[in-house]
């Protein structure tokens, strides 16, 4: 049976491609509801762009438990080997706008929504196991430096390096980002990490600290700087296209989920603050433990409904998985959910892609776009008159006890912040060309910053390795002189600049 076009209120449309007018040449009529209905919706069909992670792609699939970890957590998702859970995944860049390149030198987001029997669990991750900063109060200003200059509306190398060289706890992530690890070959060929420390808990009150790793089975493959720049101009949707085509052709990508685990007693003696997201837990000290496998096997049927409207938040946890005192995590627990309410409305979790398998939250009522019947006549408060049984919240899980006075933790940068960055620099040296690529990738970005910021940045890299700082300084200043001599950094731009200077005769 063929379907009939209708207006939004369901009235059949007689002419879908013609407006109602006074005669053949007269004005259109305001009473033409199909026209007004269509235009009014069109004017409002774009929702606010994500402040971060605006450019993205996604797919759907399953997570299957392959190893028993019930000694670590009572989370239902991990309750037995072979248990299958539906998942939705969104991949993204971080700083770029919605139309920017997938292959940009940028951390890449990789977040997973697990539709568990006890609620939705969102694992919000990036393709690097660490981050630039460890205090949430720096996050908005850091992101501002990745965006456009407020006066010129251009990307600003000075702001980028000014912030990072003034907050040198970022050095570990900088070396990740400006090595070839900073530009994944595709979404299928990159890992994701929780970065933050979480707790796996049990009903007996015990808990462990964990970091979560999601490791690609396609091989962790990357691009060099020139390949990345080529894709930015030739096919900025390279990663999005590759993911869709692979799944469409039945080449389903998969990832193994593993965890690092620390007992509370181990955490107290650990060399680094386990809540510091600028640090890793070395695998030699905290080995990975396998958990399960995730496979993506379905593309979205409608990008807007299923990917643009998907809303993830690290605050979306389930019994058996809890947050920790990680200061960046604590800030994100609020920020992510808050931005989703701004983008999608207060009832965003009623949208099909965000809706949990089971939900009964009659304390949250009304607001725009309530889609679940608004809980009918059920009381909007906990009441013994309600036919529903309100079970008390489980308060048996042990938590840390924190005692202290209110203060501002400035977390001074020390030599310890450069130790793991030095390890990574040395690791890059084991693969021919990787240290050279890091230097090159920094130089082609840093040279555009002002002299004071360049000098401060050379000092930051020198604290990792004196030779690294010297190499970056020499190559960057050479690039600065080259640009001054040539006017532009390549012949094509130089020719285009000449053409800009010419004016047609009148």
ROLO-438361 format. One record per residue (C-alpha): residue number from 1; residue in three letters; x, y, z. Coordinates in nm, 4 decimals. Example, Ala and Ser with C-alpha at 12.3 -4.5 7.8 and 13.67 -1.06 7.14 Angstrom:
BEGIN
[1; ala; [1.2300; -0.4500; 0.7800]]
[2; ser; [1.3670; -0.1060; 0.7140]]
This chain:
BEGIN
[1; unk; [0.0000; 0.0000; 0.0000]]
[2; unk; [0.1457; 0.3352; -0.1029]]
[3; unk; [0.1773; 0.6045; 0.1596]]
[4; unk; [0.0182; 0.9484; 0.1179]]
[5; unk; [0.2089; 1.2678; 0.1997]]
[6; unk; [0.0523; 1.4558; 0.4902]]
[7; unk; [0.1052; 1.7706; 0.6929]]
[8; unk; [0.2521; 1.7378; 1.0410]]
[9; unk; [-0.0977; 1.6970; 1.1890]]
[10; unk; [-0.1719; 1.4095; 0.9487]]
[11; unk; [-0.3920; 1.5814; 0.6905]]
[12; unk; [-0.3306; 1.4442; 0.3377]]
[13; unk; [-0.1465; 1.6857; 0.1074]]
[14; unk; [-0.3120; 1.7337; -0.2315]]
[15; unk; [-0.0171; 1.9046; -0.4023]]
[16; unk; [0.3173; 1.8426; -0.2339]]
[17; unk; [0.5142; 2.0584; -0.4785]]
[18; unk; [0.2855; 2.3577; -0.5312]]
[19; unk; [0.1759; 2.6492; -0.3121]]
[20; unk; [-0.1811; 2.7748; -0.2993]]
[21; unk; [-0.2104; 3.1102; -0.4799]]
[22; unk; [-0.4687; 3.3641; -0.5943]]
[23; unk; [-0.4963; 3.2578; -0.9568]]
[24; unk; [-0.1984; 3.1510; -1.1622]]
[25; unk; [0.0114; 3.4619; -1.0975]]
[26; unk; [-0.1298; 3.5953; -0.7738]]
[27; unk; [0.0276; 3.5950; -0.4249]]
[28; unk; [0.0414; 3.2818; -0.2106]]
[29; unk; [-0.2111; 3.2437; 0.0685]]
[30; unk; [-0.1320; 3.2326; 0.4384]]
[31; unk; [-0.3992; 2.9663; 0.4715]]
[32; unk; [-0.1772; 2.7208; 0.2780]]
[33; unk; [-0.0868; 2.5234; 0.5901]]
[34; unk; [0.1326; 2.2759; 0.4025]]
[35; unk; [0.3592; 2.5608; 0.2887]]
[36; unk; [0.3693; 2.7329; 0.6306]]
[37; unk; [0.4104; 2.4002; 0.8110]]
[38; unk; [0.6985; 2.3058; 0.5811]]
[39; unk; [0.8816; 2.6405; 0.6089]]
[40; unk; [0.8353; 2.6715; 0.9858]]
[41; unk; [0.9860; 2.3277; 1.0410]]
[42; unk; [1.2659; 2.3918; 0.7923]]
[43; unk; [1.3615; 2.7096; 0.9796]]
[44; unk; [1.4086; 2.5078; 1.2974]]
[45; unk; [1.5459; 2.1748; 1.1779]]
[46; unk; [1.9047; 2.2363; 1.2899]]
[47; unk; [1.9805; 2.1732; 1.6546]]
[48; unk; [2.2784; 2.3450; 1.8235]]
[49; unk; [2.6125; 2.2027; 1.7174]]
[50; unk; [2.8068; 2.0224; 1.9859]]
[51; unk; [3.0622; 2.2580; 2.1442]]
[52; unk; [3.3151; 1.9743; 2.1219]]
[53; unk; [3.2978; 1.6516; 1.9184]]
[54; unk; [3.0812; 1.8248; 1.6557]]
[55; unk; [3.2027; 1.6151; 1.3588]]
[56; unk; [3.1209; 1.2489; 1.3953]]
[57; unk; [2.9945; 0.9167; 1.2664]]
[58; unk; [2.8402; 0.6148; 1.4304]]
[59; unk; [2.7111; 0.2599; 1.4131]]
[60; unk; [2.5429; -0.0099; 1.6199]]
[61; unk; [2.6269; -0.3604; 1.7317]]
[62; unk; [2.6732; -0.5964; 2.0239]]
[63; unk; [2.9046; -0.6491; 2.3191]]
[64; unk; [2.9612; -1.0067; 2.4348]]
[65; unk; [3.1311; -1.1071; 2.7611]]
[66; unk; [3.4210; -1.3438; 2.6937]]
[67; unk; [3.5878; -1.3579; 3.0374]]
[68; unk; [3.4552; -1.3792; 3.3920]]
[69; unk; [3.5098; -1.0600; 3.5958]]
[70; unk; [3.2379; -1.1163; 3.8565]]
[71; unk; [3.5116; -1.1060; 4.1206]]
[72; unk; [3.5505; -0.7346; 4.0340]]
[73; unk; [3.1939; -0.6090; 3.9863]]
[74; unk; [2.8301; -0.7058; 4.0205]]
[75; unk; [2.7324; -0.5022; 3.7127]]
[76; unk; [2.4649; -0.7027; 3.5307]]
[77; unk; [2.6312; -0.6428; 3.1909]]
[78; unk; [2.9245; -0.8629; 3.3051]]
[79; unk; [2.7178; -1.1214; 3.4963]]
[80; unk; [2.8038; -1.4242; 3.2828]]
[81; unk; [3.0243; -1.5334; 2.9953]]
[82; unk; [2.8325; -1.5118; 2.6683]]
[83; unk; [2.5959; -1.2354; 2.7868]]
[84; unk; [2.5133; -1.0072; 2.4932]]
[85; unk; [2.4317; -0.6363; 2.5197]]
[86; unk; [2.3263; -0.3996; 2.2409]]
[87; unk; [2.5549; -0.1004; 2.1876]]
[88; unk; [2.5568; 0.2289; 1.9992]]
[89; unk; [2.8901; 0.3927; 1.9161]]
[90; unk; [2.9771; 0.7472; 1.8105]]
[91; unk; [3.3198; 0.8387; 1.6718]]
[92; unk; [3.4276; 1.2011; 1.6380]]
[93; unk; [3.6980; 1.4609; 1.6303]]
[94; unk; [3.7123; 1.7026; 1.9256]]
[95; unk; [3.7891; 2.0624; 1.8287]]
[96; unk; [3.6647; 2.0940; 1.4720]]
[97; unk; [3.3315; 2.2152; 1.3458]]
[98; unk; [3.0697; 1.9836; 1.1979]]
[99; unk; [3.2120; 2.0152; 0.8458]]
[100; unk; [3.5777; 1.9728; 0.9393]]
[101; unk; [3.8050; 1.6873; 0.8345]]
[102; unk; [3.7827; 1.3442; 0.9967]]
[103; unk; [4.1595; 1.3125; 0.9541]]
[104; unk; [4.2507; 1.6343; 1.1373]]
[105; unk; [4.5296; 1.6274; 1.3948]]
[106; unk; [4.2948; 1.6181; 1.6890]]
[107; unk; [4.2068; 1.3776; 1.9665]]
[108; unk; [3.9351; 1.1483; 1.8352]]
[109; unk; [3.6345; 1.0649; 2.0475]]
[110; unk; [3.5029; 0.7079; 2.0604]]
[111; unk; [3.2077; 0.6686; 2.2951]]
[112; unk; [2.9950; 0.3602; 2.3588]]
[113; unk; [2.6380; 0.3429; 2.4896]]
[114; unk; [2.5628; 0.0007; 2.6402]]
[115; unk; [2.1878; -0.0704; 2.6678]]
[116; unk; [2.2013; -0.2830; 2.9844]]
[117; unk; [1.9148; -0.4331; 3.1852]]
[118; unk; [1.9963; -0.1923; 3.4697]]
[119; unk; [2.0137; 0.1274; 3.2651]]
[120; unk; [2.2322; 0.2792; 2.9968]]
[121; unk; [2.6049; 0.2826; 3.0641]]
[122; unk; [2.8005; 0.5346; 2.8573]]
[123; unk; [3.1744; 0.4830; 2.8267]]
[124; unk; [3.2920; 0.8229; 2.7028]]
[125; unk; [3.6438; 0.7887; 2.5667]]
[126; unk; [3.9142; 0.9253; 2.3393]]
[127; unk; [4.1727; 0.7496; 2.1234]]
[128; unk; [4.4493; 0.8609; 2.3610]]
[129; unk; [4.4747; 0.7166; 2.7138]]
[130; unk; [4.5572; 1.0565; 2.8661]]
[131; unk; [4.4369; 1.4170; 2.8320]]
[132; unk; [4.5840; 1.7694; 2.8230]]
[133; unk; [4.4653; 1.8913; 3.1645]]
[134; unk; [4.3618; 1.7417; 3.4965]]
[135; unk; [4.1435; 2.0169; 3.6465]]
[136; unk; [3.7950; 2.0683; 3.5031]]
[137; unk; [3.8053; 2.4436; 3.5593]]
[138; unk; [4.0579; 2.4653; 3.2720]]
[139; unk; [3.8421; 2.2744; 3.0244]]
[140; unk; [3.6255; 2.5574; 2.8808]]
[141; unk; [3.9254; 2.7861; 2.8306]]
[142; unk; [4.1321; 2.5051; 2.6808]]
[143; unk; [3.8594; 2.4349; 2.4261]]
[144; unk; [3.8407; 2.8074; 2.3445]]
[145; unk; [4.2052; 2.7914; 2.2337]]
[146; unk; [4.1207; 2.5071; 1.9929]]
[147; unk; [3.8448; 2.7125; 1.8328]]
[148; unk; [3.8621; 3.0283; 1.6215]]
[149; unk; [4.0146; 3.3609; 1.7210]]
[150; unk; [3.7331; 3.5905; 1.8439]]
[151; unk; [3.8541; 3.8782; 1.6226]]
[152; unk; [3.9781; 3.7130; 1.3017]]
[153; unk; [3.7551; 3.4008; 1.3143]]
[154; unk; [4.0643; 3.2040; 1.2069]]
[155; unk; [4.2377; 2.9117; 1.3757]]
[156; unk; [4.5022; 3.0565; 1.6074]]
[157; unk; [4.8392; 2.8821; 1.6531]]
[158; unk; [4.9439; 3.1388; 1.9139]]
[159; unk; [4.6413; 3.0688; 2.1347]]
[160; unk; [4.6886; 2.6932; 2.0916]]
[161; unk; [5.0526; 2.6883; 2.1982]]
[162; unk; [5.0185; 2.9735; 2.4474]]
[163; unk; [4.7720; 2.7714; 2.6526]]
[164; unk; [4.9603; 2.4427; 2.6290]]
[165; unk; [5.3004; 2.5894; 2.7073]]
[166; unk; [5.1437; 2.7708; 3.0059]]
[167; unk; [4.9867; 2.4470; 3.1315]]
[168; unk; [5.2718; 2.2051; 3.0827]]
[169; unk; [5.0973; 1.9068; 3.2416]]
[170; unk; [4.9707; 1.8765; 2.8817]]
[171; unk; [5.3093; 1.7578; 2.7481]]
[172; unk; [5.2279; 1.3843; 2.7571]]
[173; unk; [4.9134; 1.4355; 2.5481]]
[174; unk; [5.0952; 1.6788; 2.3151]]
[175; unk; [5.3514; 1.4143; 2.2218]]
[176; unk; [5.0714; 1.1640; 2.1602]]
[177; unk; [4.8825; 1.4140; 1.9470]]
[178; unk; [5.1767; 1.5403; 1.7396]]
[179; unk; [5.3220; 1.1973; 1.6774]]
[180; unk; [5.1556; 0.9959; 1.4016]]
[181; unk; [4.9349; 0.8515; 1.6775]]
[182; unk; [4.7441; 1.1802; 1.6574]]
[183; unk; [4.5931; 1.0987; 1.3160]]
[184; unk; [4.4256; 0.7547; 1.2979]]
[185; unk; [4.3942; 0.5870; 0.9577]]
[186; unk; [4.0234; 0.5272; 1.0162]]
[187; unk; [3.7730; 0.4919; 1.2958]]
[188; unk; [3.8014; 0.1134; 1.2570]]
[189; unk; [4.1762; 0.1268; 1.3193]]
[190; unk; [4.1833; 0.3183; 1.6477]]
[191; unk; [4.1481; 0.2308; 2.0157]]
[192; unk; [3.9533; 0.4123; 2.2808]]
[193; unk; [4.0263; 0.4534; 2.6501]]
[194; unk; [3.8230; 0.5628; 2.9496]]
[195; unk; [4.1181; 0.7826; 3.0469]]
[196; unk; [3.9459; 0.8505; 3.3767]]
[197; unk; [3.9681; 0.6124; 3.6695]]
[198; unk; [3.6386; 0.4452; 3.7629]]
[199; unk; [3.5393; 0.2012; 4.0357]]
[200; unk; [3.4061; -0.1493; 3.9846]]
[201; unk; [3.1963; -0.2303; 4.2909]]
[202; unk; [3.0319; -0.5324; 4.4521]]
[203; unk; [2.7337; -0.5605; 4.6850]]
[204; unk; [2.9586; -0.6806; 4.9653]]
[205; unk; [3.1072; -0.3300; 4.9800]]
[206; unk; [3.4360; -0.4093; 4.8065]]
[207; unk; [3.5613; -0.2077; 4.5118]]
[208; unk; [3.8566; -0.1802; 4.2746]]
[209; unk; [3.9891; 0.1092; 4.0720]]
[210; unk; [3.9840; 0.0476; 3.6975]]
[211; unk; [4.0827; 0.2033; 3.3671]]
[212; unk; [3.9016; 0.0701; 3.0597]]
[213; unk; [4.0726; -0.0016; 2.7263]]
[214; unk; [3.8884; -0.0791; 2.4015]]
[215; unk; [4.1448; -0.2201; 2.1575]]
[216; unk; [4.0886; -0.2555; 1.7833]]
[217; unk; [4.1155; -0.5954; 1.6175]]
[218; unk; [4.1801; -0.4305; 1.2807]]
[219; unk; [4.5262; -0.3126; 1.3894]]
[220; unk; [4.6050; 0.0295; 1.5343]]
[221; unk; [4.7008; 0.2187; 1.2168]]
[222; unk; [4.7736; 0.5877; 1.1633]]
[223; unk; [4.8415; 0.8585; 0.9036]]
[224; unk; [5.1437; 1.0827; 0.8680]]
[225; unk; [5.1008; 1.4594; 0.8485]]
[226; unk; [5.1022; 1.4822; 0.4688]]
[227; unk; [4.8503; 1.1984; 0.4315]]
[228; unk; [4.6247; 1.3698; 0.6847]]
[229; unk; [4.6470; 1.7029; 0.5030]]
[230; unk; [4.5754; 1.5336; 0.1692]]
[231; unk; [4.2589; 1.3724; 0.3062]]
[232; unk; [4.1484; 1.7045; 0.4560]]
[233; unk; [4.1323; 1.8500; 0.1057]]
[234; unk; [4.0430; 1.5454; -0.1059]]
[235; unk; [3.7955; 1.3626; 0.1202]]
[236; unk; [3.7301; 1.5227; 0.4606]]
[237; unk; [3.4718; 1.2493; 0.5304]]
[238; unk; [3.7241; 0.9658; 0.4805]]
[239; unk; [3.6683; 0.8043; 0.8211]]
[240; unk; [3.2902; 0.8358; 0.8011]]
[241; unk; [3.2827; 0.6815; 0.4535]]
[242; unk; [3.5187; 0.3974; 0.5478]]
[243; unk; [3.3129; 0.2984; 0.8528]]
[244; unk; [2.9826; 0.3011; 0.6654]]
[245; unk; [3.1185; 0.1102; 0.3660]]
[246; unk; [3.2877; -0.1564; 0.5762]]
[247; unk; [2.9716; -0.2344; 0.7723]]
[248; unk; [2.7556; -0.2106; 0.4587]]
[249; unk; [2.9788; -0.4726; 0.2914]]
[250; unk; [2.9673; -0.7086; 0.5902]]
[251; unk; [3.3232; -0.6359; 0.7048]]
[252; unk; [3.2199; -0.5813; 1.0666]]
[253; unk; [3.4867; -0.4138; 1.2820]]
[254; unk; [3.5453; -0.5385; 1.6350]]
[255; unk; [3.7264; -0.4316; 1.9499]]
[256; unk; [3.8350; -0.6220; 2.2602]]
[257; unk; [3.7469; -0.4573; 2.5910]]
[258; unk; [4.0023; -0.4979; 2.8680]]
[259; unk; [4.0582; -0.3372; 3.2078]]
[260; unk; [4.3479; -0.2406; 3.4296]]
[261; unk; [4.2717; -0.3054; 3.7947]]
[262; unk; [4.4188; -0.1600; 4.1147]]
[263; unk; [4.3244; -0.2640; 4.4666]]
[264; unk; [4.2670; 0.0353; 4.6986]]
[265; unk; [4.5825; -0.0553; 4.8896]]
[266; unk; [4.7842; -0.0567; 4.5664]]
[267; unk; [4.6409; 0.2809; 4.4693]]
[268; unk; [4.7630; 0.4385; 4.7918]]
[269; unk; [5.1212; 0.3296; 4.7162]]
[270; unk; [5.1157; 0.4003; 4.3419]]
[271; unk; [5.3809; 0.6381; 4.2081]]
[272; unk; [5.1300; 0.8723; 4.0471]]
[273; unk; [4.7949; 1.0081; 4.1595]]
[274; unk; [4.5535; 0.7526; 4.0105]]
[275; unk; [4.2980; 1.0316; 3.9573]]
[276; unk; [4.5349; 1.2296; 3.7308]]
[277; unk; [4.4146; 1.1886; 3.3715]]
[278; unk; [4.7458; 1.3207; 3.2341]]
[279; unk; [4.9104; 0.9931; 3.3471]]
[280; unk; [4.8847; 0.6307; 3.2361]]
[281; unk; [4.9165; 0.3214; 3.4519]]
[282; unk; [5.2182; 0.1388; 3.3019]]
[283; unk; [5.1145; -0.2035; 3.1754]]
[284; unk; [5.4279; -0.3541; 3.3267]]
[285; unk; [5.2875; -0.2631; 3.6700]]
[286; unk; [4.9137; -0.2904; 3.6025]]
[287; unk; [4.8518; -0.5508; 3.3301]]
[288; unk; [4.5405; -0.5652; 3.1147]]
[289; unk; [4.2679; -0.8121; 3.1979]]
[290; unk; [4.0318; -0.9248; 2.9152]]
[291; unk; [3.6562; -0.8704; 2.9512]]
[292; unk; [3.4705; -0.9047; 2.6213]]
[293; unk; [3.4367; -0.8183; 2.2537]]
[294; unk; [3.2330; -0.5475; 2.0805]]
[295; unk; [3.1327; -0.5829; 1.7151]]
[296; unk; [2.9630; -0.3153; 1.5015]]
[297; unk; [2.7261; -0.4718; 1.2491]]
[298; unk; [2.4567; -0.2139; 1.1675]]
[299; unk; [2.4709; 0.1290; 1.0086]]
[300; unk; [2.2225; 0.3979; 1.1097]]
[301; unk; [1.9048; 0.4188; 0.9043]]
[302; unk; [1.8861; 0.7929; 0.9655]]
[303; unk; [2.1962; 0.9870; 1.0667]]
[304; unk; [2.0157; 1.2709; 1.2442]]
[305; unk; [1.7840; 1.0519; 1.4500]]
[306; unk; [2.0404; 0.7942; 1.5533]]
[307; unk; [2.3815; 0.9651; 1.5512]]
[308; unk; [2.3334; 1.3432; 1.5697]]
[309; unk; [2.0791; 1.2981; 1.8498]]
[310; unk; [2.2706; 1.0347; 2.0444]]
[311; unk; [2.3598; 1.1791; 2.3844]]
[312; unk; [2.6413; 1.0291; 2.5897]]
[313; unk; [2.7603; 1.1280; 2.9347]]
[314; unk; [3.0098; 0.9790; 3.1807]]
[315; unk; [2.7380; 1.0353; 3.4438]]
[316; unk; [2.5315; 0.7595; 3.2791]]
[317; unk; [2.6508; 0.4724; 3.4998]]
[318; unk; [2.4900; 0.1516; 3.6227]]
[319; unk; [2.5061; -0.0423; 3.9513]]
[320; unk; [2.8518; -0.1943; 3.9823]]
[321; unk; [3.0294; 0.0921; 3.8015]]
[322; unk; [3.0886; 0.4187; 3.9866]]
[323; unk; [3.2834; 0.7444; 3.9476]]
[324; unk; [3.5934; 0.8388; 4.1446]]
[325; unk; [3.7462; 1.1607; 4.2752]]
[326; unk; [3.9172; 1.2299; 3.9399]]
[327; unk; [3.8639; 1.6101; 3.9188]]
[328; unk; [3.8213; 1.6133; 3.5397]]
[329; unk; [3.5679; 1.3311; 3.5637]]
[330; unk; [3.3760; 1.5104; 3.8378]]
[331; unk; [3.3440; 1.8187; 3.6141]]
[332; unk; [3.2358; 1.6104; 3.3163]]
[333; unk; [2.9696; 1.4296; 3.5198]]
[334; unk; [2.7815; 1.7602; 3.5166]]
[335; unk; [2.8920; 1.9150; 3.1894]]
[336; unk; [2.8054; 1.6373; 2.9448]]
[337; unk; [2.4483; 1.5861; 3.0625]]
[338; unk; [2.3963; 1.9608; 3.0849]]
[339; unk; [2.5053; 2.0208; 2.7257]]
[340; unk; [2.2703; 1.7450; 2.6058]]
[341; unk; [1.9791; 1.9193; 2.7779]]
[342; unk; [2.0787; 2.2364; 2.5937]]
[343; unk; [2.1164; 2.0658; 2.2550]]
[344; unk; [1.8230; 1.8276; 2.2646]]
[345; unk; [1.5932; 1.9421; 2.5447]]
[346; unk; [1.5315; 1.8280; 2.8991]]
[347; unk; [1.3653; 1.5047; 2.7792]]
[348; unk; [1.6572; 1.3986; 2.5596]]
[349; unk; [1.6714; 1.0540; 2.7208]]
[350; unk; [1.3246; 0.9769; 2.5846]]
[351; unk; [1.4562; 0.9921; 2.2260]]
[352; unk; [1.4655; 0.6362; 2.0857]]
[353; unk; [1.8450; 0.6203; 2.0469]]
[354; unk; [1.8920; 0.7384; 2.4068]]
[355; unk; [1.6039; 0.5560; 2.5734]]
[356; unk; [1.7082; 0.2871; 2.8247]]
[357; unk; [1.5546; -0.0597; 2.8034]]
[358; unk; [1.3668; -0.0029; 3.1282]]
[359; unk; [1.2970; 0.3321; 3.2918]]
[360; unk; [1.0499; 0.4556; 3.5510]]
[361; unk; [1.1312; 0.8110; 3.6593]]
[362; unk; [0.7990; 0.9787; 3.7481]]
[363; unk; [0.9835; 1.2481; 3.9430]]
[364; unk; [1.0935; 1.3936; 3.6070]]
[365; unk; [0.7816; 1.5339; 3.4419]]
[366; unk; [0.6724; 1.7797; 3.1756]]
[367; unk; [0.9075; 1.9968; 2.9717]]
[368; unk; [0.9285; 2.0199; 2.5912]]
[369; unk; [0.8864; 1.6995; 2.3889]]
[370; unk; [0.7729; 1.4624; 2.6639]]
[371; unk; [0.7239; 1.1452; 2.4588]]
[372; unk; [0.6514; 0.8702; 2.7108]]
[373; unk; [0.3005; 0.9612; 2.8223]]
[374; unk; [0.4439; 1.1747; 3.1043]]
[375; unk; [0.3714; 0.8874; 3.3478]]
[376; unk; [-0.0031; 0.9463; 3.3320]]
[377; unk; [-0.1681; 0.9806; 3.6731]]
[378; unk; [0.1202; 0.8278; 3.8706]]
[379; unk; [0.2339; 1.0405; 4.1664]]
[380; unk; [0.5274; 1.2681; 4.0889]]
[381; unk; [0.6769; 1.2019; 4.4331]]
[382; unk; [0.7649; 0.8851; 4.6292]]
[383; unk; [0.4271; 0.7783; 4.7714]]
[384; unk; [0.2931; 0.4692; 4.9490]]
[385; unk; [-0.0269; 0.5351; 4.7498]]
[386; unk; [0.1503; 0.4516; 4.4278]]
[387; unk; [0.0934; 0.1026; 4.2870]]
[388; unk; [0.4665; 0.0869; 4.2153]]
[389; unk; [0.7116; -0.0482; 4.4695]]
[390; unk; [0.9820; 0.2030; 4.5566]]
[391; unk; [1.2796; 0.0067; 4.6767]]
[392; unk; [1.5382; 0.1883; 4.8869]]
[393; unk; [1.8631; 0.2795; 4.7145]]
[394; unk; [2.1454; 0.0354; 4.7854]]
[395; unk; [2.3744; 0.2185; 5.0266]]
[396; unk; [2.5879; -0.0805; 5.1148]]
[397; unk; [2.8736; -0.0078; 4.8738]]
[398; unk; [3.1822; 0.1257; 5.0480]]
[399; unk; [3.3182; 0.4632; 4.9443]]
[400; unk; [3.6334; 0.6472; 5.0277]]
[401; unk; [3.6071; 0.8921; 5.3161]]
[402; unk; [3.7391; 1.2391; 5.2378]]
[403; unk; [3.8309; 1.4876; 5.5097]]
[404; unk; [3.9888; 1.8289; 5.4556]]
[405; unk; [3.9296; 2.2010; 5.4340]]
[406; unk; [3.8057; 2.3767; 5.1220]]
[407; unk; [4.1001; 2.4899; 4.9117]]
[408; unk; [4.2143; 2.5488; 4.5555]]
[409; unk; [4.4377; 2.2680; 4.4339]]
[410; unk; [4.6732; 2.4370; 4.1886]]
[411; unk; [4.8514; 2.1068; 4.1158]]
[412; unk; [5.1885; 2.2573; 4.0311]]
[413; unk; [5.3667; 2.1110; 3.7305]]
[414; unk; [5.6774; 1.9182; 3.8397]]
[415; unk; [5.9422; 1.7002; 3.6761]]
[416; unk; [5.7093; 1.4032; 3.7348]]
[417; unk; [5.4787; 1.5422; 3.4653]]
[418; unk; [5.7542; 1.4915; 3.2081]]
[419; unk; [5.8556; 1.1349; 3.2988]]
[420; unk; [5.5867; 0.9539; 3.0994]]
[421; unk; [5.6241; 1.1993; 2.8106]]
[422; unk; [5.9932; 1.1027; 2.7994]]
[423; unk; [5.8937; 0.7351; 2.7953]]
[424; unk; [5.6713; 0.8009; 2.4946]]
[425; unk; [5.9471; 0.9951; 2.3149]]
[426; unk; [6.1786; 0.6973; 2.3674]]
[427; unk; [5.9088; 0.4538; 2.2450]]
[428; unk; [5.8747; 0.6587; 1.9254]]
[429; unk; [6.2502; 0.6212; 1.8770]]
[430; unk; [6.2153; 0.2439; 1.8439]]
[431; unk; [6.0294; 0.2846; 1.5111]]
[432; unk; [6.2324; 0.4474; 1.2313]]
[433; unk; [6.1048; 0.7907; 1.1337]]
[434; unk; [5.8568; 0.8390; 1.4183]]
[435; unk; [6.0640; 1.0882; 1.6185]]
[436; unk; [6.1333; 1.2813; 1.2963]]
[437; unk; [5.7590; 1.2872; 1.2201]]
[438; unk; [5.6821; 1.4243; 1.5662]]
[439; unk; [5.9300; 1.7098; 1.5199]]
[440; unk; [5.7958; 1.7848; 1.1718]]
[441; unk; [5.4312; 1.7776; 1.2876]]
[442; unk; [5.5026; 2.0240; 1.5685]]
[443; unk; [5.7062; 2.2564; 1.3459]]
[444; unk; [5.4419; 2.2978; 1.0740]]
[445; unk; [5.1935; 2.4088; 1.3394]]
[446; unk; [5.4092; 2.5946; 1.5923]]
[447; unk; [5.5881; 2.8243; 1.3444]]
[448; unk; [5.2736; 3.0394; 1.3134]]
[449; unk; [5.2756; 3.1318; 1.6848]]
[450; unk; [5.4307; 3.4554; 1.8140]]
[451; unk; [5.8003; 3.4473; 1.9260]]
[452; unk; [5.7312; 3.4534; 2.3015]]
[453; unk; [5.5018; 3.1521; 2.2782]]
[454; unk; [5.7459; 2.9648; 2.0539]]
[455; unk; [6.0275; 3.0138; 2.3052]]
[456; unk; [5.8134; 2.8953; 2.5948]]
[457; unk; [5.7137; 2.5880; 2.3925]]
[458; unk; [6.0773; 2.5020; 2.3127]]
[459; unk; [6.1438; 2.5060; 2.6857]]
[460; unk; [5.8531; 2.2702; 2.7482]]
[461; unk; [5.9820; 2.0141; 2.4961]]
[462; unk; [6.3352; 2.0504; 2.6367]]
[463; unk; [6.2070; 1.9333; 2.9750]]
[464; unk; [6.1109; 1.6075; 2.8040]]
[465; unk; [6.4446; 1.5712; 2.6235]]
[466; unk; [6.7030; 1.8426; 2.5597]]
[467; unk; [6.7685; 1.7172; 2.2066]]
[468; unk; [6.3948; 1.7197; 2.1293]]
[469; unk; [6.3684; 2.0841; 2.2342]]
[470; unk; [6.6734; 2.1813; 2.0303]]
[471; unk; [6.5492; 2.0020; 1.7185]]
[472; unk; [6.2063; 2.1624; 1.7378]]
[473; unk; [6.3550; 2.5078; 1.7950]]
[474; unk; [6.6008; 2.4858; 1.5063]]
[475; unk; [6.3446; 2.3534; 1.2589]]
[476; unk; [6.0704; 2.5926; 1.3672]]
[477; unk; [6.2858; 2.9042; 1.3445]]
[478; unk; [6.4112; 2.7885; 1.0038]]
[479; unk; [6.0484; 2.7577; 0.8929]]
[480; unk; [5.9741; 3.1084; 1.0273]]
[481; unk; [6.2597; 3.2534; 0.8212]]
[482; unk; [6.1495; 3.0605; 0.5148]]
[483; unk; [5.7993; 3.2001; 0.5374]]
[484; unk; [5.9324; 3.5527; 0.5853]]
[485; unk; [6.1496; 3.5168; 0.2760]]
[486; unk; [5.8805; 3.3613; 0.0573]]
[487; unk; [5.5788; 3.5381; 0.1966]]
[488; unk; [5.3967; 3.2040; 0.2061]]
[489; unk; [5.4957; 2.8530; 0.3025]]
[490; unk; [5.4370; 2.7011; -0.0417]]
[491; unk; [5.4373; 2.8045; -0.4071]]
[492; unk; [5.0636; 2.7558; -0.4598]]
[493; unk; [4.9742; 2.9921; -0.1758]]
[494; unk; [5.2315; 3.2412; -0.2985]]
[495; unk; [5.0712; 3.2446; -0.6449]]
[496; unk; [4.7221; 3.2801; -0.4983]]
[497; unk; [4.8413; 3.5727; -0.2864]]
[498; unk; [4.9690; 3.7475; -0.5990]]
[499; unk; [4.6301; 3.6999; -0.7613]]
[500; unk; [4.4608; 3.8532; -0.4573]]
[501; unk; [4.6742; 4.1622; -0.5077]]
[502; unk; [4.5600; 4.2130; -0.8678]]
[503; unk; [4.2523; 4.4193; -0.9465]]
[504; unk; [4.0523; 4.4232; -1.2693]]
[505; unk; [4.0688; 4.7473; -1.4606]]
[506; unk; [3.7513; 4.9560; -1.4767]]
